[in-house]
Amino acid sequence: MLYNDNSGATIIARQAALNVNTKNIEVWYQYLREIVSKKQLTIEQVGTEDMLADVLTKPLGVQKLLKLYPLLHLKEFRGVLRKESSFEADERTT
């Protein structure tokens, strides 16, 4: 499943034929169209407000960050001991 918030990209990926506006698109996009037509990949249009990838690619406001962050399924590692790196040990002894 490929989630996309760009309606133009969704239309291009689903079209079978190139046109004047898309003829500069190369092999990579032809491959994408092929796997979409074979139903090996599904493209789903989502609104910009629900685009999870924005958490990793854009500066977000607090409200949007609080909404999307839990969907990443990240875990906190508070209290977990970590092995001291040799670099940190060297820094303290010098």
PDB file with one MODEL, atoms N, CA, C and O in Angstrom:
MODEL        1
ATOM      1  N   MET A   1       0.849  -1.167   0.000  1.00  0.00           N
ATOM      2  CA  MET A   1       0.000   0.000   0.000  1.00  0.00           C
ATOM      3  C   MET A   1       0.894   1.229   0.000  1.00  0.00           C
ATOM      4  O   MET A   1       1.793   1.346   0.833  1.00  0.00           O
ATOM      5  N   LEU A   2       0.660   2.117  -0.901  1.00  0.00           N
ATOM      6  CA  LEU A   2       1.383   3.377  -0.986  1.00  0.00           C
ATOM      7  C   LEU A   2       0.398   4.487  -0.671  1.00  0.00           C
ATOM      8  O   LEU A   2      -0.593   4.664  -1.379  1.00  0.00           O
ATOM      9  N   TYR A   3       0.669   5.233   0.386  1.00  0.00           N
ATOM     10  CA  TYR A   3      -0.181   6.360   0.753  1.00  0.00           C
ATOM     11  C   TYR A   3       0.390   7.618   0.125  1.00  0.00           C
ATOM     12  O   TYR A   3       1.599   7.844   0.166  1.00  0.00           O
ATOM     13  N   ASN A   4      -0.468   8.432  -0.451  1.00  0.00           N
ATOM     14  CA  ASN A   4      -0.034   9.583  -1.217  1.00  0.00           C
ATOM     15  C   ASN A   4      -0.996  10.737  -0.975  1.00  0.00           C
ATOM     16  O   ASN A   4      -2.212  10.544  -0.991  1.00  0.00           O
ATOM     17  N   ASP A   5      -0.460  11.943  -0.750  1.00  0.00           N
ATOM     18  CA  ASP A   5      -1.336  13.099  -0.589  1.00  0.00           C
ATOM     19  C   ASP A   5      -1.259  14.043  -1.788  1.00  0.00           C
ATOM     20  O   ASP A   5      -1.665  15.201  -1.692  1.00  0.00           O
ATOM     21  N   ASN A   6      -0.741  13.557  -2.914  1.00  0.00           N
ATOM     22  CA  ASN A   6      -0.623  14.351  -4.122  1.00  0.00           C
ATOM     23  C   ASN A   6      -1.523  13.739  -5.188  1.00  0.00           C
ATOM     24  O   ASN A   6      -1.202  12.695  -5.756  1.00  0.00           O
ATOM     25  N   SER A   7      -2.643  14.387  -5.453  1.00  0.00           N
ATOM     26  CA  SER A   7      -3.618  13.804  -6.387  1.00  0.00           C
ATOM     27  C   SER A   7      -3.052  13.690  -7.802  1.00  0.00           C
ATOM     28  O   SER A   7      -3.384  12.745  -8.517  1.00  0.00           O
ATOM     29  N   GLY A   8      -2.211  14.626  -8.218  1.00  0.00           N
ATOM     30  CA  GLY A   8      -1.595  14.544  -9.540  1.00  0.00           C
ATOM     31  C   GLY A   8      -0.722  13.312  -9.687  1.00  0.00           C
ATOM     32  O   GLY A   8      -0.754  12.646 -10.721  1.00  0.00           O
ATOM     33  N   ALA A   9       0.056  13.006  -8.663  1.00  0.00           N
ATOM     34  CA  ALA A   9       0.912  11.814  -8.696  1.00  0.00           C
ATOM     35  C   ALA A   9       0.073  10.545  -8.741  1.00  0.00           C
ATOM     36  O   ALA A   9       0.435   9.584  -9.418  1.00  0.00           O
ATOM     37  N   THR A  10      -1.043  10.538  -8.026  1.00  0.00           N
ATOM     38  CA  THR A  10      -1.933   9.374  -8.035  1.00  0.00           C
ATOM     39  C   THR A  10      -2.501   9.149  -9.430  1.00  0.00           C
ATOM     40  O   THR A  10      -2.542   8.015  -9.908  1.00  0.00           O
ATOM     41  N   ILE A  11      -2.933  10.204 -10.075  1.00  0.00           N
ATOM     42  CA  ILE A  11      -3.498  10.098 -11.425  1.00  0.00           C
ATOM     43  C   ILE A  11      -2.442   9.583 -12.401  1.00  0.00           C
ATOM     44  O   ILE A  11      -2.721   8.688 -13.199  1.00  0.00           O
ATOM     45  N   ILE A  12      -1.238  10.139 -12.343  1.00  0.00           N
ATOM     46  CA  ILE A  12      -0.167   9.702 -13.245  1.00  0.00           C
ATOM     47  C   ILE A  12       0.161   8.231 -13.030  1.00  0.00           C
ATOM     48  O   ILE A  12       0.372   7.496 -13.995  1.00  0.00           O
ATOM     49  N   ALA A  13       0.207   7.793 -11.772  1.00  0.00           N
ATOM     50  CA  ALA A  13       0.540   6.396 -11.480  1.00  0.00           C
ATOM     51  C   ALA A  13      -0.517   5.436 -12.002  1.00  0.00           C
ATOM     52  O   ALA A  13      -0.196   4.302 -12.358  1.00  0.00           O
ATOM     53  N   ARG A  14      -1.754   5.865 -12.053  1.00  0.00           N
ATOM     54  CA  ARG A  14      -2.841   4.984 -12.494  1.00  0.00           C
ATOM     55  C   ARG A  14      -3.068   5.011 -13.998  1.00  0.00           C
ATOM     56  O   ARG A  14      -3.695   4.095 -14.531  1.00  0.00           O
ATOM     57  N   GLN A  15      -2.583   6.025 -14.697  1.00  0.00           N
ATOM     58  CA  GLN A  15      -2.784   6.123 -16.141  1.00  0.00           C
ATOM     59  C   GLN A  15      -1.967   5.061 -16.862  1.00  0.00           C
ATOM     60  O   GLN A  15      -0.843   4.749 -16.469  1.00  0.00           O
ATOM     61  N   ALA A  16      -2.539   4.520 -17.906  1.00  0.00           N
ATOM     62  CA  ALA A  16      -1.828   3.497 -18.680  1.00  0.00           C
ATOM     63  C   ALA A  16      -0.939   4.117 -19.751  1.00  0.00           C
ATOM     64  O   ALA A  16       0.075   3.528 -20.127  1.00  0.00           O
ATOM     65  N   ALA A  17      -1.299   5.280 -20.241  1.00  0.00           N
ATOM     66  CA  ALA A  17      -0.561   5.875 -21.357  1.00  0.00           C
ATOM     67  C   ALA A  17       0.077   7.200 -20.951  1.00  0.00           C
ATOM     68  O   ALA A  17      -0.417   7.913 -20.078  1.00  0.00           O
ATOM     69  N   LEU A  18       1.177   7.501 -21.606  1.00  0.00           N
ATOM     70  CA  LEU A  18       1.817   8.794 -21.404  1.00  0.00           C
ATOM     71  C   LEU A  18       1.096   9.843 -22.226  1.00  0.00           C
ATOM     72  O   LEU A  18       0.459   9.527 -23.231  1.00  0.00           O
ATOM     73  N   ASN A  19       1.195  11.078 -21.803  1.00  0.00           N
ATOM     74  CA  ASN A  19       0.666  12.172 -22.597  1.00  0.00           C
ATOM     75  C   ASN A  19       1.736  13.254 -22.682  1.00  0.00           C
ATOM     76  O   ASN A  19       2.846  13.071 -22.183  1.00  0.00           O
ATOM     77  N   VAL A  20       1.410  14.364 -23.303  1.00  0.00           N
ATOM     78  CA  VAL A  20       2.378  15.442 -23.500  1.00  0.00           C
ATOM     79  C   VAL A  20       2.967  15.911 -22.175  1.00  0.00           C
ATOM     80  O   VAL A  20       4.156  16.220 -22.103  1.00  0.00           O
ATOM     81  N   ASN A  21       2.156  15.967 -21.135  1.00  0.00           N
ATOM     82  CA  ASN A  21       2.621  16.473 -19.846  1.00  0.00           C
ATOM     83  C   ASN A  21       3.465  15.476 -19.066  1.00  0.00           C
ATOM     84  O   ASN A  21       4.176  15.865 -18.140  1.00  0.00           O
ATOM     85  N   THR A  22       3.400  14.208 -19.419  1.00  0.00           N
ATOM     86  CA  THR A  22       4.115  13.194 -18.636  1.00  0.00           C
ATOM     87  C   THR A  22       5.145  12.410 -19.440  1.00  0.00           C
ATOM     88  O   THR A  22       5.721  11.456 -18.918  1.00  0.00           O
ATOM     89  N   LYS A  23       5.396  12.781 -20.691  1.00  0.00           N
ATOM     90  CA  LYS A  23       6.291  11.958 -21.503  1.00  0.00           C
ATOM     91  C   LYS A  23       7.748  12.019 -21.060  1.00  0.00           C
ATOM     92  O   LYS A  23       8.551  11.208 -21.521  1.00  0.00           O
ATOM     93  N   ASN A  24       8.116  12.946 -20.188  1.00  0.00           N
ATOM     94  CA  ASN A  24       9.488  12.994 -19.682  1.00  0.00           C
ATOM     95  C   ASN A  24       9.712  12.027 -18.521  1.00  0.00           C
ATOM     96  O   ASN A  24      10.833  11.899 -18.029  1.00  0.00           O
ATOM     97  N   ILE A  25       8.668  11.355 -18.087  1.00  0.00           N
ATOM     98  CA  ILE A  25       8.790  10.395 -16.991  1.00  0.00           C
ATOM     99  C   ILE A  25       9.427   9.121 -17.527  1.00  0.00           C
ATOM    100  O   ILE A  25       9.004   8.578 -18.548  1.00  0.00           O
ATOM    101  N   GLU A  26      10.449   8.655 -16.824  1.00  0.00           N
ATOM    102  CA  GLU A  26      11.268   7.566 -17.333  1.00  0.00           C
ATOM    103  C   GLU A  26      10.846   6.194 -16.819  1.00  0.00           C
ATOM    104  O   GLU A  26       9.719   6.008 -16.361  1.00  0.00           O
ATOM    105  N   VAL A  27      11.755   5.252 -16.902  1.00  0.00           N
ATOM    106  CA  VAL A  27      11.525   3.839 -16.620  1.00  0.00           C
ATOM    107  C   VAL A  27      10.971   3.600 -15.221  1.00  0.00           C
ATOM    108  O   VAL A  27      10.093   2.755 -15.045  1.00  0.00           O
ATOM    109  N   TRP A  28      11.462   4.321 -14.232  1.00  0.00           N
ATOM    110  CA  TRP A  28      11.014   4.113 -12.849  1.00  0.00           C
ATOM    111  C   TRP A  28       9.492   4.253 -12.732  1.00  0.00           C
ATOM    112  O   TRP A  28       8.835   3.437 -12.085  1.00  0.00           O
ATOM    113  N   TYR A  29       8.949   5.278 -13.352  1.00  0.00           N
ATOM    114  CA  TYR A  29       7.516   5.507 -13.279  1.00  0.00           C
ATOM    115  C   TYR A  29       6.743   4.502 -14.129  1.00  0.00           C
ATOM    116  O   TYR A  29       5.608   4.156 -13.799  1.00  0.00           O
ATOM    117  N   GLN A  30       7.342   4.035 -15.209  1.00  0.00           N
ATOM    118  CA  GLN A  30       6.709   2.976 -15.993  1.00  0.00           C
ATOM    119  C   GLN A  30       6.594   1.704 -15.158  1.00  0.00           C
ATOM    120  O   GLN A  30       5.587   0.999 -15.221  1.00  0.00           O
ATOM    121  N   TYR A  31       7.637   1.417 -14.373  1.00  0.00           N
ATOM    122  CA  TYR A  31       7.608   0.259 -13.482  1.00  0.00           C
ATOM    123  C   TYR A  31       6.493   0.415 -12.449  1.00  0.00           C
ATOM    124  O   TYR A  31       5.760  -0.536 -12.179  1.00  0.00           O
ATOM    125  N   LEU A  32       6.367   1.591 -11.881  1.00  0.00           N
ATOM    126  CA  LEU A  32       5.303   1.850 -10.912  1.00  0.00           C
ATOM    127  C   LEU A  32       3.937   1.592 -11.537  1.00  0.00           C
ATOM    128  O   LEU A  32       3.094   0.926 -10.935  1.00  0.00           O
ATOM    129  N   ARG A  33       3.716   2.107 -12.724  1.00  0.00           N
ATOM    130  CA  ARG A  33       2.441   1.877 -13.410  1.00  0.00           C
ATOM    131  C   ARG A  33       2.200   0.390 -13.658  1.00  0.00           C
ATOM    132  O   ARG A  33       1.080  -0.100 -13.513  1.00  0.00           O
ATOM    133  N   GLU A  34       3.255  -0.314 -14.030  1.00  0.00           N
ATOM    134  CA  GLU A  34       3.127  -1.745 -14.307  1.00  0.00           C
ATOM    135  C   GLU A  34       2.681  -2.513 -13.066  1.00  0.00           C
ATOM    136  O   GLU A  34       1.767  -3.334 -13.144  1.00  0.00           O
ATOM    137  N   ILE A  35       3.315  -2.257 -11.924  1.00  0.00           N
ATOM    138  CA  ILE A  35       2.938  -3.009 -10.724  1.00  0.00           C
ATOM    139  C   ILE A  35       1.582  -2.578 -10.189  1.00  0.00           C
ATOM    140  O   ILE A  35       0.896  -3.369  -9.542  1.00  0.00           O
ATOM    141  N   VAL A  36       1.182  -1.338 -10.447  1.00  0.00           N
ATOM    142  CA  VAL A  36      -0.175  -0.911 -10.078  1.00  0.00           C
ATOM    143  C   VAL A  36      -1.190  -1.631 -10.957  1.00  0.00           C
ATOM    144  O   VAL A  36      -2.212  -2.106 -10.462  1.00  0.00           O
ATOM    145  N   SER A  37      -0.918  -1.715 -12.262  1.00  0.00           N
ATOM    146  CA  SER A  37      -1.866  -2.377 -13.165  1.00  0.00           C
ATOM    147  C   SER A  37      -1.977  -3.873 -12.888  1.00  0.00           C
ATOM    148  O   SER A  37      -3.023  -4.473 -13.135  1.00  0.00           O
ATOM    149  N   LYS A  38      -0.894  -4.483 -12.373  1.00  0.00           N
ATOM    150  CA  LYS A  38      -0.919  -5.904 -12.012  1.00  0.00           C
ATOM    151  C   LYS A  38      -1.482  -6.135 -10.609  1.00  0.00           C
ATOM    152  O   LYS A  38      -1.526  -7.266 -10.126  1.00  0.00           O
ATOM    153  N   LYS A  39      -1.908  -5.052  -9.966  1.00  0.00           N
ATOM    154  CA  LYS A  39      -2.480  -5.113  -8.607  1.00  0.00           C
ATOM    155  C   LYS A  39      -1.469  -5.607  -7.567  1.00  0.00           C
ATOM    156  O   LYS A  39      -1.849  -6.171  -6.541  1.00  0.00           O
ATOM    157  N   GLN A  40      -0.166  -5.388  -7.844  1.00  0.00           N
ATOM    158  CA  GLN A  40       0.876  -5.727  -6.878  1.00  0.00           C
ATOM    159  C   GLN A  40       1.106  -4.576  -5.899  1.00  0.00           C
ATOM    160  O   GLN A  40       1.716  -4.760  -4.846  1.00  0.00           O
ATOM    161  N   LEU A  41       0.615  -3.391  -6.255  1.00  0.00           N
ATOM    162  CA  LEU A  41       0.725  -2.207  -5.411  1.00  0.00           C
ATOM    163  C   LEU A  41      -0.578  -1.447  -5.493  1.00  0.00           C
ATOM    164  O   LEU A  41      -1.131  -1.259  -6.577  1.00  0.00           O
ATOM    165  N   THR A  42      -1.062  -1.015  -4.361  1.00  0.00           N
ATOM    166  CA  THR A  42      -2.270  -0.200  -4.302  1.00  0.00           C
ATOM    167  C   THR A  42      -1.876   1.200  -3.865  1.00  0.00           C
ATOM    168  O   THR A  42      -1.099   1.368  -2.925  1.00  0.00           O
ATOM    169  N   ILE A  43      -2.405   2.191  -4.538  1.00  0.00           N
ATOM    170  CA  ILE A  43      -2.148   3.579  -4.165  1.00  0.00           C
ATOM    171  C   ILE A  43      -3.424   4.135  -3.555  1.00  0.00           C
ATOM    172  O   ILE A  43      -4.498   4.058  -4.153  1.00  0.00           O
ATOM    173  N   GLU A  44      -3.296   4.687  -2.374  1.00  0.00           N
ATOM    174  CA  GLU A  44      -4.455   5.244  -1.684  1.00  0.00           C
ATOM    175  C   GLU A  44      -4.243   6.732  -1.450  1.00  0.00           C
ATOM    176  O   GLU A  44      -3.228   7.149  -0.894  1.00  0.00           O
ATOM    177  N   GLN A  45      -5.205   7.515  -1.879  1.00  0.00           N
ATOM    178  CA  GLN A  45      -5.161   8.960  -1.682  1.00  0.00           C
ATOM    179  C   GLN A  45      -5.541   9.274  -0.239  1.00  0.00           C
ATOM    180  O   GLN A  45      -6.589   8.838   0.239  1.00  0.00           O
ATOM    181  N   VAL A  46      -4.701  10.020   0.446  1.00  0.00           N
ATOM    182  CA  VAL A  46      -5.017  10.478   1.800  1.00  0.00           C
ATOM    183  C   VAL A  46      -4.860  11.987   1.837  1.00  0.00           C
ATOM    184  O   VAL A  46      -4.101  12.562   1.056  1.00  0.00           O
ATOM    185  N   GLY A  47      -5.569  12.613   2.732  1.00  0.00           N
ATOM    186  CA  GLY A  47      -5.462  14.055   2.879  1.00  0.00           C
ATOM    187  C   GLY A  47      -4.131  14.446   3.495  1.00  0.00           C
ATOM    188  O   GLY A  47      -3.518  13.665   4.223  1.00  0.00           O
ATOM    189  N   THR A  48      -3.693  15.652   3.200  1.00  0.00           N
ATOM    190  CA  THR A  48      -2.427  16.144   3.742  1.00  0.00           C
ATOM    191  C   THR A  48      -2.418  16.103   5.261  1.00  0.00           C
ATOM    192  O   THR A  48      -1.375  15.857   5.865  1.00  0.00           O
ATOM    193  N   GLU A  49      -3.556  16.338   5.881  1.00  0.00           N
ATOM    194  CA  GLU A  49      -3.622  16.348   7.345  1.00  0.00           C
ATOM    195  C   GLU A  49      -3.389  14.968   7.950  1.00  0.00           C
ATOM    196  O   GLU A  49      -3.107  14.860   9.144  1.00  0.00           O
ATOM    197  N   ASP A  50      -3.501  13.908   7.144  1.00  0.00           N
ATOM    198  CA  ASP A  50      -3.318  12.541   7.639  1.00  0.00           C
ATOM    199  C   ASP A  50      -2.059  11.863   7.097  1.00  0.00           C
ATOM    200  O   ASP A  50      -1.895  10.656   7.273  1.00  0.00           O
ATOM    201  N   MET A  51      -1.176  12.601   6.448  1.00  0.00           N
ATOM    202  CA  MET A  51       0.009  12.004   5.835  1.00  0.00           C
ATOM    203  C   MET A  51       1.072  11.739   6.897  1.00  0.00           C
ATOM    204  O   MET A  51       1.721  12.663   7.387  1.00  0.00           O
ATOM    205  N   LEU A  52       1.239  10.479   7.241  1.00  0.00           N
ATOM    206  CA  LEU A  52       2.167  10.071   8.286  1.00  0.00           C
ATOM    207  C   LEU A  52       3.616  10.426   7.949  1.00  0.00           C
ATOM    208  O   LEU A  52       4.392  10.752   8.847  1.00  0.00           O
ATOM    209  N   ALA A  53       3.986  10.369   6.691  1.00  0.00           N
ATOM    210  CA  ALA A  53       5.370  10.669   6.298  1.00  0.00           C
ATOM    211  C   ALA A  53       5.774  12.095   6.652  1.00  0.00           C
ATOM    212  O   ALA A  53       6.964  12.379   6.781  1.00  0.00           O
ATOM    213  N   ASP A  54       4.807  13.000   6.811  1.00  0.00           N
ATOM    214  CA  ASP A  54       5.122  14.382   7.162  1.00  0.00           C
ATOM    215  C   ASP A  54       5.873  14.487   8.484  1.00  0.00           C
ATOM    216  O   ASP A  54       6.646  15.425   8.679  1.00  0.00           O
ATOM    217  N   VAL A  55       5.657  13.542   9.392  1.00  0.00           N
ATOM    218  CA  VAL A  55       6.350  13.563  10.681  1.00  0.00           C
ATOM    219  C   VAL A  55       7.862  13.524  10.466  1.00  0.00           C
ATOM    220  O   VAL A  55       8.613  14.126  11.234  1.00  0.00           O
ATOM    221  N   LEU A  56       8.307  12.825   9.436  1.00  0.00           N
ATOM    222  CA  LEU A  56       9.733  12.654   9.178  1.00  0.00           C
ATOM    223  C   LEU A  56      10.287  13.614   8.130  1.00  0.00           C
ATOM    224  O   LEU A  56      11.502  13.686   7.947  1.00  0.00           O
ATOM    225  N   THR A  57       9.419  14.354   7.438  1.00  0.00           N
ATOM    226  CA  THR A  57       9.902  15.159   6.318  1.00  0.00           C
ATOM    227  C   THR A  57       9.619  16.647   6.413  1.00  0.00           C
ATOM    228  O   THR A  57      10.169  17.420   5.630  1.00  0.00           O
ATOM    229  N   LYS A  58       8.770  17.076   7.356  1.00  0.00           N
ATOM    230  CA  LYS A  58       8.383  18.486   7.412  1.00  0.00           C
ATOM    231  C   LYS A  58       8.354  18.982   8.846  1.00  0.00           C
ATOM    232  O   LYS A  58       8.114  18.211   9.775  1.00  0.00           O
ATOM    233  N   PRO A  59       8.600  20.279   9.021  1.00  0.00           N
ATOM    234  CA  PRO A  59       8.373  20.835  10.356  1.00  0.00           C
ATOM    235  C   PRO A  59       6.861  20.917  10.583  1.00  0.00           C
ATOM    236  O   PRO A  59       6.131  21.430   9.735  1.00  0.00           O
ATOM    237  N   LEU A  60       6.398  20.416  11.713  1.00  0.00           N
ATOM    238  CA  LEU A  60       4.962  20.354  11.972  1.00  0.00           C
ATOM    239  C   LEU A  60       4.596  21.167  13.200  1.00  0.00           C
ATOM    240  O   LEU A  60       5.415  21.377  14.095  1.00  0.00           O
ATOM    241  N   GLY A  61       3.362  21.616  13.226  1.00  0.00           N
ATOM    242  CA  GLY A  61       2.835  22.250  14.418  1.00  0.00           C
ATOM    243  C   GLY A  61       2.589  21.194  15.491  1.00  0.00           C
ATOM    244  O   GLY A  61       2.547  19.997  15.206  1.00  0.00           O
ATOM    245  N   VAL A  62       2.431  21.650  16.708  1.00  0.00           N
ATOM    246  CA  VAL A  62       2.268  20.741  17.842  1.00  0.00           C
ATOM    247  C   VAL A  62       1.053  19.838  17.668  1.00  0.00           C
ATOM    248  O   VAL A  62       1.144  18.637  17.922  1.00  0.00           O
ATOM    249  N   GLN A  63      -0.072  20.382  17.245  1.00  0.00           N
ATOM    250  CA  GLN A  63      -1.299  19.585  17.130  1.00  0.00           C
ATOM    251  C   GLN A  63      -1.147  18.457  16.115  1.00  0.00           C
ATOM    252  O   GLN A  63      -1.538  17.320  16.381  1.00  0.00           O
ATOM    253  N   LYS A  64      -0.578  18.771  14.953  1.00  0.00           N
ATOM    254  CA  LYS A  64      -0.411  17.730  13.932  1.00  0.00           C
ATOM    255  C   LYS A  64       0.605  16.691  14.395  1.00  0.00           C
ATOM    256  O   LYS A  64       0.419  15.496  14.169  1.00  0.00           O
ATOM    257  N   LEU A  65       1.674  17.139  15.037  1.00  0.00           N
ATOM    258  CA  LEU A  65       2.679  16.211  15.537  1.00  0.00           C
ATOM    259  C   LEU A  65       2.077  15.278  16.578  1.00  0.00           C
ATOM    260  O   LEU A  65       2.334  14.074  16.551  1.00  0.00           O
ATOM    261  N   LEU A  66       1.283  15.815  17.492  1.00  0.00           N
ATOM    262  CA  LEU A  66       0.649  14.982  18.518  1.00  0.00           C
ATOM    263  C   LEU A  66      -0.337  13.989  17.909  1.00  0.00           C
ATOM    264  O   LEU A  66      -0.527  12.898  18.445  1.00  0.00           O
ATOM    265  N   LYS A  67      -0.959  14.358  16.802  1.00  0.00           N
ATOM    266  CA  LYS A  67      -1.908  13.463  16.132  1.00  0.00           C
ATOM    267  C   LYS A  67      -1.190  12.316  15.414  1.00  0.00           C
ATOM    268  O   LYS A  67      -1.626  11.167  15.492  1.00  0.00           O
ATOM    269  N   LEU A  68      -0.092  12.623  14.716  1.00  0.00           N
ATOM    270  CA  LEU A  68       0.568  11.630  13.870  1.00  0.00           C
ATOM    271  C   LEU A  68       1.629  10.805  14.590  1.00  0.00           C
ATOM    272  O   LEU A  68       1.848   9.647  14.233  1.00  0.00           O
ATOM    273  N   TYR A  69       2.286  11.370  15.587  1.00  0.00           N
ATOM    274  CA  TYR A  69       3.393  10.687  16.257  1.00  0.00           C
ATOM    275  C   TYR A  69       3.023   9.300  16.782  1.00  0.00           C
ATOM    276  O   TYR A  69       3.803   8.367  16.590  1.00  0.00           O
ATOM    277  N   PRO A  70       1.868   9.117  17.437  1.00  0.00           N
ATOM    278  CA  PRO A  70       1.532   7.771  17.931  1.00  0.00           C
ATOM    279  C   PRO A  70       1.404   6.725  16.823  1.00  0.00           C
ATOM    280  O   PRO A  70       1.578   5.533  17.076  1.00  0.00           O
ATOM    281  N   LEU A  71       1.105   7.157  15.612  1.00  0.00           N
ATOM    282  CA  LEU A  71       0.948   6.222  14.498  1.00  0.00           C
ATOM    283  C   LEU A  71       2.276   5.633  14.038  1.00  0.00           C
ATOM    284  O   LEU A  71       2.289   4.657  13.289  1.00  0.00           O
ATOM    285  N   LEU A  72       3.391   6.210  14.475  1.00  0.00           N
ATOM    286  CA  LEU A  72       4.711   5.680  14.122  1.00  0.00           C
ATOM    287  C   LEU A  72       5.071   4.444  14.938  1.00  0.00           C
ATOM    288  O   LEU A  72       5.983   3.701  14.574  1.00  0.00           O
ATOM    289  N   HIS A  73       4.355   4.221  16.043  1.00  0.00           N
ATOM    290  CA  HIS A  73       4.589   3.069  16.926  1.00  0.00           C
ATOM    291  C   HIS A  73       6.020   3.037  17.460  1.00  0.00           C
ATOM    292  O   HIS A  73       6.641   1.976  17.531  1.00  0.00           O
ATOM    293  N   LEU A  74       6.533   4.200  17.832  1.00  0.00           N
ATOM    294  CA  LEU A  74       7.868   4.282  18.419  1.00  0.00           C
ATOM    295  C   LEU A  74       7.782   3.980  19.904  1.00  0.00           C
ATOM    296  O   LEU A  74       6.764   4.248  20.541  1.00  0.00           O
ATOM    297  N   LYS A  75       8.830   3.433  20.443  1.00  0.00           N
ATOM    298  CA  LYS A  75       8.880   3.091  21.865  1.00  0.00           C
ATOM    299  C   LYS A  75       9.955   3.922  22.544  1.00  0.00           C
ATOM    300  O   LYS A  75      10.993   4.211  21.949  1.00  0.00           O
ATOM    301  N   GLU A  76       9.706   4.307  23.791  1.00  0.00           N
ATOM    302  CA  GLU A  76      10.715   5.007  24.580  1.00  0.00           C
ATOM    303  C   GLU A  76      11.631   3.993  25.229  1.00  0.00           C
ATOM    304  O   GLU A  76      11.208   2.891  25.580  1.00  0.00           O
ATOM    305  N   PHE A  77      12.874   4.368  25.385  1.00  0.00           N
ATOM    306  CA  PHE A  77      13.844   3.492  26.025  1.00  0.00           C
ATOM    307  C   PHE A  77      14.396   4.135  27.294  1.00  0.00           C
ATOM    308  O   PHE A  77      15.581   3.992  27.596  1.00  0.00           O
ATOM    309  N   ARG A  78      13.562   4.830  28.024  1.00  0.00           N
ATOM    310  CA  ARG A  78      14.007   5.443  29.274  1.00  0.00           C
ATOM    311  C   ARG A  78      14.406   4.368  30.263  1.00  0.00           C
ATOM    312  O   ARG A  78      13.746   3.336  30.385  1.00  0.00           O
ATOM    313  N   GLY A  79      15.486   4.623  30.960  1.00  0.00           N
ATOM    314  CA  GLY A  79      15.922   3.690  31.982  1.00  0.00           C
ATOM    315  C   GLY A  79      16.711   2.512  31.458  1.00  0.00           C
ATOM    316  O   GLY A  79      17.183   1.686  32.238  1.00  0.00           O
ATOM    317  N   VAL A  80      16.860   2.422  30.150  1.00  0.00           N
ATOM    318  CA  VAL A  80      17.633   1.317  29.585  1.00  0.00           C
ATOM    319  C   VAL A  80      19.104   1.693  29.655  1.00  0.00           C
ATOM    320  O   VAL A  80      19.508   2.762  29.197  1.00  0.00           O
ATOM    321  N   LEU A  81      19.891   0.810  30.230  1.00  0.00           N
ATOM    322  CA  LEU A  81      21.322   1.072  30.323  1.00  0.00           C
ATOM    323  C   LEU A  81      21.951   0.916  28.958  1.00  0.00           C
ATOM    324  O   LEU A  81      21.608   0.005  28.205  1.00  0.00           O
ATOM    325  N   ARG A  82      22.858   1.794  28.648  1.00  0.00           N
ATOM    326  CA  ARG A  82      23.576   1.646  27.383  1.00  0.00           C
ATOM    327  C   ARG A  82      25.049   1.540  27.689  1.00  0.00           C
ATOM    328  O   ARG A  82      25.551   2.118  28.653  1.00  0.00           O
ATOM    329  N   LYS A  83      25.720   0.801  26.860  1.00  0.00           N
ATOM    330  CA  LYS A  83      27.150   0.607  27.042  1.00  0.00           C
ATOM    331  C   LYS A  83      27.869   1.898  26.659  1.00  0.00           C
ATOM    332  O   LYS A  83      27.581   2.492  25.620  1.00  0.00           O
ATOM    333  N   GLU A  84      28.782   2.316  27.484  1.00  0.00           N
ATOM    334  CA  GLU A  84      29.537   3.529  27.224  1.00  0.00           C
ATOM    335  C   GLU A  84      30.477   3.296  26.054  1.00  0.00           C
ATOM    336  O   GLU A  84      31.177   2.284  26.002  1.00  0.00           O
ATOM    337  N   SER A  85      30.491   4.225  25.122  1.00  0.00           N
ATOM    338  CA  SER A  85      31.395   4.063  23.979  1.00  0.00           C
ATOM    339  C   SER A  85      32.820   4.365  24.410  1.00  0.00           C
ATOM    340  O   SER A  85      33.039   5.086  25.384  1.00  0.00           O
ATOM    341  N   SER A  86      33.773   3.826  23.698  1.00  0.00           N
ATOM    342  CA  SER A  86      35.179   4.061  24.029  1.00  0.00           C
ATOM    343  C   SER A  86      35.524   5.535  23.845  1.00  0.00           C
ATOM    344  O   SER A  86      36.406   6.053  24.530  1.00  0.00           O
ATOM    345  N   PHE A  87      34.837   6.214  22.926  1.00  0.00           N
ATOM    346  CA  PHE A  87      35.077   7.641  22.719  1.00  0.00           C
ATOM    347  C   PHE A  87      34.708   8.426  23.968  1.00  0.00           C
ATOM    348  O   PHE A  87      35.465   9.301  24.391  1.00  0.00           O
ATOM    349  N   GLU A  88      33.547   8.126  24.573  1.00  0.00           N
ATOM    350  CA  GLU A  88      33.119   8.827  25.785  1.00  0.00           C
ATOM    351  C   GLU A  88      34.082   8.565  26.932  1.00  0.00           C
ATOM    352  O   GLU A  88      34.381   9.474  27.706  1.00  0.00           O
ATOM    353  N   ALA A  89      34.564   7.352  27.053  1.00  0.00           N
ATOM    354  CA  ALA A  89      35.506   7.013  28.117  1.00  0.00           C
ATOM    355  C   ALA A  89      36.817   7.770  27.920  1.00  0.00           C
ATOM    356  O   ALA A  89      37.401   8.259  28.886  1.00  0.00           O
ATOM    357  N   ASP A  90      37.278   7.868  26.684  1.00  0.00           N
ATOM    358  CA  ASP A  90      38.510   8.599  26.392  1.00  0.00           C
ATOM    359  C   ASP A  90      38.369  10.084  26.705  1.00  0.00           C
ATOM    360  O   ASP A  90      39.313  10.712  27.185  1.00  0.00           O
ATOM    361  N   GLU A  91      37.191  10.648  26.434  1.00  0.00           N
ATOM    362  CA  GLU A  91      36.950  12.061  26.692  1.00  0.00           C
ATOM    363  C   GLU A  91      37.098  12.389  28.176  1.00  0.00           C
ATOM    364  O   GLU A  91      37.647  13.434  28.525  1.00  0.00           O
ATOM    365  N   ARG A  92      36.622  11.523  29.039  1.00  0.00           N
ATOM    366  CA  ARG A  92      36.681  11.780  30.477  1.00  0.00           C
ATOM    367  C   ARG A  92      38.082  11.615  31.040  1.00  0.00           C
ATOM    368  O   ARG A  92      38.421  12.268  32.027  1.00  0.00           O
ATOM    369  N   THR A  93      38.893  10.775  30.453  1.00  0.00           N
ATOM    370  CA  THR A  93      40.230  10.520  30.996  1.00  0.00           C
ATOM    371  C   THR A  93      41.247  11.539  30.522  1.00  0.00           C
ATOM    372  O   THR A  93      42.349  11.602  31.068  1.00  0.00           O
ATOM    373  N   THR A  94      40.909  12.336  29.524  1.00  0.00           N
ATOM    374  CA  THR A  94      41.868  13.333  29.027  1.00  0.00           C
ATOM    375  C   THR A  94      41.607  14.690  29.600  1.00  0.00           C
ATOM    376  O   THR A  94      42.322  15.641  29.285  1.00  0.00           O
TER     377      THR A  94
ENDMDL
END
